[in-house]
Amino acid sequence: MSQLGRRKFLLYGSTGVLASLLLKGCASGGEGDTAADPCAGANPCAAGDGIKVGILHSLSGTMAISETTVVDAEMMAIDEINAAGGVLGKKIIPVKEDGASDWPTFAEKAAKLIDQDKVVTVFGCWASASRKAVMPVFESKKHMLWYPVQYEGQECSNNVFYTGAPPTQQIEPAVDWLLENKGIEFFLVGSDYVFPRTANTIIKEQLAAKGGKTVGEDYLPLGDTEVTPIIAKIKAALPNGGVIFNSLNGDSNVSFFKQMQGAGLTADKYPVMSVSVAEEEVRQIGAEYLKGHYASWNYYQTVETPANSKFVADFKAKYGEDRVTNDPMESAYIMVYLWKQAVEKAGTTDLEPVRAAAVGQTFDAPQGEVAMQPNHHISQTVRLGQVRDDGLFDVVWSTEESLEPIPWNQYVKETQGFACDLTDPAKGGKYKA
């Protein structure tokens, strides 16, 4: 795919490709036929002694640096649940698919998981472009996606449960803290797809409302490592230092932080606040390149709760002492448990009862207690962390209590005053509050 073609797809989607995939999924035979598949029937996804669930992430390509560890966390939750007796007396059977950091592939694999594998739900995606690509599949089939990563908001779907943070639980508190503690001049850098562009639209509106200033904005195609031109623009726009707000995703961050340091743009004068760099990315890039820089998340490995002590110990025991935990992994882990609890409350894996039962579920998560709200997002704590020598984060600021999620942004004029309540048919995914 050409860069121009990829950019258009990332930003606007590819309705023709997705439509053809949906038709293909609806017409699939063999494994998907009722007569051939023991999962087919009134309760199509819980067959025999197991309940099939889909796991759909990038196990290859530029996003694998982040998504493979999310799969590890989901598998740990599934293994724990199975060891404790499963769900409704049945073991969870994970069906893994590789989205391969390619958005049409995500859509194709989502249709396969639903139509051929007959999964009860799907845990998946990282980049918002992948989520946007699969949403027409889930919407048309009225199926269920659990999405574990912070994102740009401006969305509220009856078919998606979001355990990552919208901007009110990540980006906006980070901007407020930076304005108070690090300066008012911001350079925005991100990958060229929907999340960074929408996030930066929100940041620019927030800065304008709070007395800050956007001095520059630039993007890299996802997976691109040619960051020299961006660093030159940062130096020109901020000759005496200033804040860099970073929404690069994937392995573009490797080149970015290494070349930042090589160019002399150090954390004391050019503090970078990242929203897609966590412990695993620091481990792979090298703590020596990120020490002193910041990230905004809801969870860090260093969070001090009894649940987190157990989570970290169990993860290291399962995958190795050198491994680290991070926010998307924690979100992925807890969403499996929230789904389990919803199934147990509903007493079935049927989609509609589970969808209703999921709202109101609480969980003693490693970050602290979370609760699924009527807008299909969770209440959670916001924390800002600074990278230290060992690649972990010192928490430098946090909210005193968990914040309610607000998916429709109140800084952006087009969505000011809107809210979401998926438990009330008169309100739905977007209504004027």
FINU-896043 format. One record per residue: x, y, z negated of N, C-alpha, C in turn; residue in one letter. Coordinates in steps of 0.02 Angstrom, whole numbers, plus 50000, padded with zeros to 5 digits. Layout:
N
XYZXYZXYZa
...
***
This chain:
433
500424994050000500005000050000500445006250000m
500305011050043500695017150045500565021249982s
501035025749967500945029949907500305034049913q
500165036749974499565040749982498945036349972l
498965030350001498395025949993498305023849921g
498845022349888498805020449817498525026249776r
498765032249791498525038049752497775038949761r
497535038349823496815039249834496425033849797k
496695027649797496335022349762496335023449687f
496915025349660496955026349588496485031749565l
496415036949604496025042649582495275041749595l
495115038649650494415038549670494105031549674y
494525026349669494265019649675494215017449747g
494035011349757493985008649824493335004749828s
492795008349843492135005249840492054999749891t
492365000549949492294995350000492614988949978g
493224989349950493554983349926493154980049871v
492914984149824492554981249768491904978249789l
491554981449837490934978649861491044971749892a
491564971149932491704964749964491874959449912s
492224961549859492394956849806491774954449769l
491314959049758490694957249724490294952249766l
490254953549831489904949049875490234942249876l
490894942249877491274936049876491134932249812k
491134935949755491004932649691490314929649688g
489804933349714489124930949711489024924849755c
489424924349808489334918949855489774912949841a
490174913249788490654907949776490304901349762s
490594895849787490304889249776490774885049736g
490704878549742491164874049707491104874749632g
491634877349601491644878049528491064882149503e
490834887049543490304891449521489614888549528g
489504883049563488854880249573488584877249508d
487934878049496487634875449435487724867949429t
487634864449485487684857149482488384854749468a
488874858649490489574856449483489894858749419a
489614863849386489954867049330489564865849266d
489844862349217489484861249154489364867549115p
489694873149134489574879449099488944882949125c
488654880549180488074883949209487454882349168a
486954886649175486324885449140486094891649103g
485614890649058485334896349021485844899748978a
486294895848949486844898648909487494896548944n
487674899948999488154897249046488874896949023p
489034900348969489744901048954489974896848896c
489524893548860489724889248804489544882148822a
490014878448849489874871748872490294866748835a
490004860748824490384855448793490644857548725g
491284856448714491584857848649491944864548648d
491894868548700492274874748701491884880648729g
492114886548711491824892848736492364896348776i
492234897248840492734900348884492724907948878k
493314910848870493394918148872493934919848923v
493874925448956494374927649004494894932148972g
495514931448993496054935948974496344938549039i
496264945049051496444948049115496914953949105l
497554952749114498064957949105498604957049158h
499034962149163499604961849209500164957849177s
500274951949203500834947749181501434948549227l
501354952549279501894954149325501794961249350s
502314964049381502274970949406502454976049353g
502364982349371502614987849329502294988149260t
501664985749253501314986149189501454980149144m
501824975249168501964969349127502364971149065a
502764976449068503154978649010502714979848950i
502084981748962501624983248908501104977748897s
500854974848951500264970548946500414963448922e
501014960848935501144953948913501104953248838t
501304958448802501274958048729500544958348704t
500114961848741499404962048724499104955048729v
499304951448780499074944448788499304940348728v
499924941348706500164937748647499714938948586d
499504945148576499084946748519498394943548526a
498124943648585497464940548596497504933048585e
498044929948608498124922748599498224921048525m
498564925348488498654924048417497974924148381m
497554929048398496884929348368496484923148385a
496504921048449496134915148470496384908948433i
497044908248428497324902448393497124902448319d
497114908248288496904908748218496174906648209e
495764909248253495044907748249494924900248261i
495264897448310495184890348323495424886048264n
495974888148233496244884448176495764884548117a
495354889948114494874890648059494194887648075a
494144884148132493514880748149493174883448211g
493454888548242493174891148304492594895848293g
492164896248343491574900648343490954896248354v
490484896748308489884892548312490054885148318l
490604883348284490804876348284491164874148347g
491324878748391491664877048453492324880848459k
492804877648491493454880848502493394885848559k
493784891148554493834896048609494334893448660i
494134893548723494564891348778494754897448819i
495374899948813495564905948852495734904048924p
495484908048970495644907249041496034913549062v
496684912749074497114918549089497144919849164k
497134926249181497244928449249497724934349250e
498124934749301498624940149309498364945449356d
498244951449329498044957049371498614959849413g
499234958049396499824959449436499944966849449a
499704971149403499804978449410499514981049476s
498994977649500498684979449565497934979549555d
497634985349569496934986349549496444982149588w
496494981149653496044976549687496104969349660p
496714967449640496804960749611496424960149546t
496424965449504496034965349442495294964049457f
495034967549507494324966749524494184959649548a
494624956949589494534950249615494554945149558e
495034945849512495094941149457494514941749408k
494254947749399493674948549355493064944849383a
492954945449449492404941749480492504934249475a
493124931949483493264924749476493104922349405k
493334926049356493224923849287492474923249272l
492084927949298491364927849284491014922549325i
491134922349390490744918149436490984910949437d
491634909949436491894903049442492044899949374q
492384903749331492574900949266492014901249215d
491514905449228490934905949184491124907949113k
491564912849107491774915049040491214918849006v
491214918648940490704922148900490854929548895v
491484931348897491704938348895492404938748922t
492644944848935493324945848960493664950848914v
494274949148893494714953748858495234955948909f
495264962448924495724964048977495844971348993g
496324972149038496544978549068497004982449021c
497364987049050497754992049014497654998849048w
497934999549107497865005949143497125007349157a
496935013649152496255015449167496065013849239s
496565013949283496425012249353496195004949358a
496475000549317496244993649318495544993049288s
495414996749235494744996649205494234999449254r
494395004949287493925007749337493815002849394k
494324999049412494254994349467493784988549450a
493814986249387493404980449369492694982549346v
492584988749329491934990749301491354989249348m
491414990449415490854988649458490674981349455p
491164977049442491044969949435490614968749373v
490824971449316490474970349253489784973749254f
489744979649285489104983149288488604979249331e
488814976949389488344973549434488114966849405s
488534963649366488364957149338488124957549266k
488094963749239487884964949170488274960449122k
488924959949135489354955749094489714960049042h
490234957449009490524960848951491284960848955m
491564966948952492294968048949492464971148882l
492984968448850493274971648790493944974548812w
494004981148800494584985048826494984987748768y
495644986048762496014987348700496474993448699p
496454997748749496985002848754496685009848752v
497055014448719496855021448720496745023648793q
496285028348802496125030348871495875037548871y
495675039848930495515046848940494805048748919e
494395043948898493705045448882493305046848946g
492795051148939492355052948995492015046849025q
491825042248981491525035949002491185032748942e
490615029548954490275025948901489825020748934c
490035014548933489705009348971489395004148924s
488795002148941488454996848904488814990148912n
489234989548963489574983248977490294983048953n
490514988348919491204988648895491204990348820v
491624986848783491764988648713492494990848710f
492594996948683493245000248684493545000148614y
494114996748605494434996948539495055001348539t
495235004148596495745009448599495425016148586g
495835021348582495595027948563495415032248623a
494855035848621494745041448667495175047348645p
495195052748684495635058448666495525061348597p
494915061148571494795063948504495155060048450t
495355053848464495695049748415496435048648431q
496685052548481497395051848497497695058348524q
497455060448582497765066148617497625072748582i
497005074048565496835080548537497175081848469e
497185077048423497555078248360498305079348373p
498585075848422499295076748438499435083748463a
499015086348506499105093148532499055098248476v
498565097448432498495102048376499125102048332d
499395096148319499985095648277500595098748311w
500665097548376501225100348413501195108048413l
500605110748423500525118048424500735120948357l
500575117548303500735120048237501455119048218e
501765113748245502435111848220503005112148271n
502855112148336503385111448385503395116848439k
502885120848446502895126148496502255126448536g
502195131848575501575132948611501645131848686i
502255130848711502365129748782502425122248796e
501995119848841501955112648855502095111248929f
502495106148942502575103449009502245096549008f
501795095249056501415089049058501695084549112l
501865078449094502125073649143501735067149135v
501545064149192501165057949188501205053849251g
500955047749247500875043549306500275046049347s
500305044749412499805047549456499195043049463d
498775042949411498135039549416497665042749365y
497085039749355496535043149322496685045149250v
496995040749210497105042449139497535048649130f
498155048949158498555054849147498235061249175p
497935060749233497635066849262497055069349221r
496625064849198496065067049156496305069349088t
496785065749060497075067848995497365074849000a
497725076149053498035082749060497525088249073n
496975086549105496435091449112496175093449043t
496095088549000495855089848932496385093948894i
497015092048900497545095648864497575102948885i
497525104148950497555111148975496975115248947k
496385112248943495815115848914495915117048840e
496185112048805496315112748734496835118048720q
497375118048759497895123148751497615130148763l
497215130848814496925137348829496485139748771a
496125135048740495675136848685496045138248620a
496665135448613497025135948550497635140648553k
497725144048609498275148848614498925145848639g
498895139848666499495136748695499555138548769g
500085135948800500205137648870500485131548907k
500185130148964500435124849008500935127949056t
501575126249051502085129349093502255125049153v
502025118849155502165114549211501785108049205g
501695104649262501315098349265501565094549325e
501745088149315501995084249371501845076849359d
501815073149415501615066149413502075061849454y
502135055449433502495050349470502005044849491l
502055042249551501665036249568501825030749517p
501325026949498501425021749448501965016949471l
502455015849429503005011449445503605014949475g
503535021249494504095025049523504595026749468d
505235026149484505765027649435506185033649455t
505985037249507506365043149529506125049249490e
506415050149432506185055449387506625061749389v
507165061649427507615067449429507255073949447t
506805074049498506465080349514506045082949456p
505725078549419505305080749363505745083749309i
506305080649294506755083349243507025090149263i
507165091049327507385097649351506845102849341a
506215100949353505665105649343505565107349268k
505665102349226505605103649154506135108749132i
506755107849155507295112449136507155119449161k
506875119949221506725126549250506155129949213a
505645126049194505055128949161505165130249087a
505625126449056505765127048985506515127748974l
506825133148996507555133748991507815133848919p
507385135948873507595136348803507275130948759n
506985126048792506655120648755505905121548751g
505565116248733504845116448728504565109348724g
503915108848721503575102448711503455099048778v
503585092548780503425088448838502895083448817i
502315083548850501785078848835501805073548889f
501925067348869502085061948916501535056748919n
501235056048978500745050748989500965046149047s
501625045449055501885040349100501705033549072l
501575028749118501435021949099501925017249132n
501995011349102502405006249132503145007849129g
503525004749176504255005449171504535011949198d
504095016549219504335023349235504645026549174s
504395024549115504655027449052505385025749040n
505605020049066506305018149057506765023349087v
506645024949151507055029949185506965036849155s
506345038449136506205045149111506625046649048f
506595042248999506945043748937507705043248944f
507935038648985508665038148995508925044349031k
508565046749080508805052649117508685059149078q
508175059249035508095064948991508715065848947m
508935060348918509525060748875510145062448916q
510205059448975510775060949018510815068149039g
510235071349045510215078349065510285083149006a
510365080348946510455084648887509805087248858g
509235084448878508595086648851508435082248790l
508695084248734508665080248673508045081948632t
507895077348585507265077948548507225084148504a
507795086948484507765092848441507505098948477d
507675099648542507445105448581506875103748628k
506845097448650506335095348698505955089248671y
505585090148617505225084448588504695081848637p
504705075248647504215072048691503685068648648v
503055070148662502505066548630502215061848683m
502255055448670502015050348717501365047348692s
500955045248739500325041948721500275034948751v
500805032648784500825025848809501495022448795s
501865025148747502495022148725502435020148652v
502485013748639502445011148571503055006848556a
503025002948503503604999248480503894994648534e
503464991348571503724986748622504094990348677e
503824996048699504165000048750504825002748724e
504835004948661505465007348631505975001748630v
505754995748612506204989948609506524988548677r
506114989148730506364987548796506764993248827q
506594999348811506975005148838507625006048800i
507605005248734508185006348692508055012148644g
508075010748579507925015948529508405021848535a
509015020648559509495026048564509265031548612e
508805029948658508555034848706507925038448681y
507615035648630506975038448607506995041148536l
507545040148501507575042348431507415049748426k
506965051348379506765058248367506165060448406g
505975056748458505375058448496504755055648461h
504165057348487503545056048451503055051948494y
502585048948460502025045648493501405046448450a
500835046348483500195046848448499815040348457s
499655037148401499285030848401498845030448339w
498505024848333498105023548272498455018548226n
498935014948254499275009748217500015009748235y
500445008348185501155006948196501335000748155y
501864997548173502084991648135502244993548063q
502424999748050502625001947984502035004047939t
501415003547964500835005247923500815000647862v
500705003547804500724999747742500014997947719e
499784992247742499154989347717499274981847708t
498904978647663498974971347655498834967647720p
498324969947757498154966647820498714967147871a
499074972847870499624973647918500224969447898n
500364968847834500914964547812500814957447837s
500204954947832500054948247856500094947847933k
499814952947966499814953148039500524952848067f
500964957148040501654957348064502014950848050v
501924948247989502264941947971502024936248015a
501374935848027501104930448068501344931048140d
501364937148165501584938148234502314936048243f
502734938148197503444936448201503554928948193k
503164925848148503224918648139503034914848202a
502554917548239502314914248299502754915548360k
503014921648366503354923648428504094925348420y
504344925848358505044927248348505164933348305g
505674933048263505824938448217506024944848252e
506264944348314506474950348350505894954048382d
505304951148381504724954348412504444959848368r
504084964448400503774969948364503024970048380v
502644973248336501934974348348501834981648368t
501254983048399501104990048417500354991048421n
500154997148437499454999048435499014995048484d
499194994748549498764990948594498704983548574p
499244980748547499224973848524498734973148465m
498754977948419498294977748363497574978448387e
497464983048433496794984048461496544977748496s
497004974348531496824968148565496654962648515a
497044962248463496944957248410496264958248377y
496124964448358495494965548320494884964848365i
494944966048430494344965548472494124958348479m
494594953648477494404946548478494004944848416v
494204947448359493844946048297493164949648296y
493124955648322492484959148324491994955348368l
492234952748425491814948648469491594942348432w
492044938948398491884932848360491324934248310k
491404939648273490904941348222490224942748254q
490234946148312489604947548347489264941148370a
489654936448396489374929948417489074926348357v
489424926448302489164922948242488534926248215e
488514932948218487904936348196487324934748242k
487464934748308486944933248357486734925948356a
487184921548336487044914448336487064911348405g
487354914848452487374912648522487924916448558t
488134913848615488594917548658488224921348713t
487564920948714487184924648765487364932048761d
487424935148819487704941948822487294947148786l
486644947348796486244952648767486224952348691e
486114946648660486144946448586486834948248559p
487364946148592488034947848569488154955348576v
487924958248631488014965448642487684969348585r
487084967348566486734970748512487074969548445a
487314963448434487614961848370488294964948360a
488634966748414489304969648408489294976548374a
488764980448387488714987048357488624986348282v
489034989948245489004989648172489494984748141g
489824980648182490324976048155490914979948126q
491154977848069491744980748038492284975448032t
492904977648026493454972948020494014976147981f
494304972347935494874974647896495494973947939d
495604978747982496134978448032496804980248000a
497354978548033498014980648008498074988147997p
497744992248038497774999448030497335002047973q
496874997847948496354999947902495684997947931g
495154998947894494504996547917494275000347980e
494014996648028493724999548088492994997348092v
492595001248129491884999548136491655001148207a
491294996548237491034997648305490415002048302m
490435007548339489915012548337489405011548394q
488835014948391488325014148443488555016148513p
489125019848518489395021648584489915016548609n
489955010748575490405005248595491145007048587h
491295011948546491975013648526492025012748451h
492635012148425492715011048354492945017348317i
492725017948256493015023048211493695020648189s
494195025148188494865023048168495285029048147q
495835027548113496295032648088496765034948144t
496965041248143497445043948191498105045048155v
498645042848188499315043548158499805045948211r
500245050648192500795052748235501435049848206l
501845046948250502465043748228503075046448264g
503645046048230504285048148259504745042148261q
505065041248319505505035448329506125036148285v
506295030748251506895030748209507415025948237r
507975025348203508555021648229508395014448249d
507965011148210507825004148222507285002948274d
507035008348304506525007748356505815007548330g
505725007648264505065008148235504895015548225l
504295016748197504065023648190503955025548117f
504195031448099503995034448036503365038448049d
502855037348009502235041248016502355048147987v
502285053348029502405060148007501765063947992v
501205061148014500555064348001500005059248014w
499475059647975498895055347988498265058747962s
497695056747989497065059047962496955055747895t
496585059147852496465056447785495985050647786e
495555050447837495085044947844494975043647918e
494615038347933494505036648003494055041948036s
494175043048101493785047748139493265044148181l
492685047248189492185044448233492395045548306e
492265040848350492455041548420491965046048458p
492235050248501491825054648543492065053748615i
491725049548654491965048148722491895053948770p
491355057848766491275063548812491625069648783w
492105072348821492545077448793492205084148786n
492345087348729492025093648713492435099748733q
493045098748759493425104248787493275105248862y
493075100048895492935100348967492215102648977v
492135108049015491495111349023490945106649046k
491115102249093490595097849122490315092849072e
490675091349018490425086348970490315089148900t
490375095748892490235098748828489515097548807q
489425095448745488745094448719488455087548733g
488815083348769488555076748785488805071548734f
488395066448724488565060948679488315054448709a
488415048948673488245042348698487965038148641c
487405034948653487115030348604486795024648643d
487155019148648486935013548689486435009048653l
486265010648590485755006948554485065010048564t
485035015848594484405019448604484275020448679d
483795016848707483665017548780483485024648801p
483235028648755483065035548772483675040048776a
484245037648751484855041548752485365038548801k
485565032548789485995029048836486705031548837g
487035030548895487755031948901487935039248903g
487465043648918487625050848921486985054848911k
486955058348856486365062448843486585068848810y
486175073948814486315080348783486155080048709k
486665080448669486565079648597486215085748567a
***
